[in-house]
Amino acid sequence: MAGKEAHVTVTAAAPPSSAQVGLDKPIYTISVAAEILETHPRTLMMYEHLGLVVPHRTATNRRRYSQRDILTLQAIQRLTRHHGLNLNGAKYVIQCLQLMDANKVARPDFLSDIDVTHVRL
């Protein structure tokens, strides 16, 4: 085997993008999710208690939020903070918008800023 050289090509793996990670992978702790949403962790616990979002639990019973959970909470926050709805109203409007989008019914103009594409209630 003298005189023969082995050529090995090594390529770096591409860093995972948000599309590769998946919307349902539980990756955010409650403190990170609260920071992303600019809210208090206790508020996220209240949303969980009300059934608006149910984070994944680790083997040690710690909450982990997925990107879909974050998108759901952002839609709820936009409706409560910018449109003045309470939590039940926000949940109802999101469900109505999902039905409207599924049936290709035009939305009211004042709700065009609410993205419910990946929201799960």
N, C-alpha and C positions, 0 to 999 in steps of 0.2 A: 504494500500500500504506500510505499514511499513514492513521492513525486506527485501523488494525487491529492488535490486539495478539495475539501468540501466547502461549498458555498451555501451559506444559510442567510436567507433574507428575513429580517425582523421588521415588522411594521407595528407601529404604535396603534393601539386600539383607540377608536374615536371616543371622546368623552360622551357619557350618556346625555342625550338631550331630553327636554321635557316630553317630547313625543315618544321617546323610547322608554321612559320610566313608567308611563301609564298613569291614568287619572285616578285609579283606585289603589295605588300602592301607598300604604301608610308610612309616611316619611317625616312628618312634622310633629314635634312635641307640642304640648299645650302652650308652653311659653313662646315657642317660635310662631305657632299659629296666631297667638294673641298679638304678637309683634307685627306680623304681616297684616292683620286685620285692624291694627291700631285700637285694640280693646283690651279689657282686663281678662285674665284667664278665668276668673269667676264667671264672667259673662258667657264664656264658652261652655262652662259647666251648666249654666242655666239653660242655654240653648239645647244642650244634650238632655237635660231633665225634661224639657218640653217636647223632645222628640224631633226637633228641627234638624239635627245632625247627630249621627251616632258614630263616634270615632272608633277605630279598631283598638283593641286592648292587647298589650304585649303579655308574655307569660308572667311578668311581674305586675300585671294589672295597670300599667301606665297607658295613658291615652296617646294614640298616634293618629294624626289627621292626614287625609289624602288630599291631593290637588282638587279632586271633585268636592270634598268637604269645604275647602277654602272657597271655591267658586260658588257653592251654595250659600255660604255665609256672606260672601260679598254681595250677592243678589239681595239677600235679606237685609243687609245693612243699608244698601242703596235705597231700598223701599222704606225702611224705617227712618233713616237720617235725612234723605232728600225729598221723599214724598210724604212724610209724616204719618205713615201707617204704624199700627201696633203689630206685634209678632203674628197674631192670628190673621190679620189683614194681609201681611206680607206673604204668609204661606198660601192664603187663598188666591192672591193675585198671581203668584208664581205658578200655581196649578192652572189657573185660567190662561195664562200666557203659554204654558206648555200645550194646553188643548188647542189654543188658537194657532200656534205654530204647526202642530201636528195636522190640523185640518186646513192649513193654508188660508187662515182668516187674517185679514189685515189688523194690525195692532193699532191702538190709539197712539197718536204722535207723542204724547207726554210719557209713554212707557217704552219708547224706542231705545232708551239707554239701558234697559234691563236685559242682560244676556242670560237666558235660561237653557241654553243648548246642552250644557253638561251638568245641570242642577239635578239633584236627586233629593226628593222629600219623602 
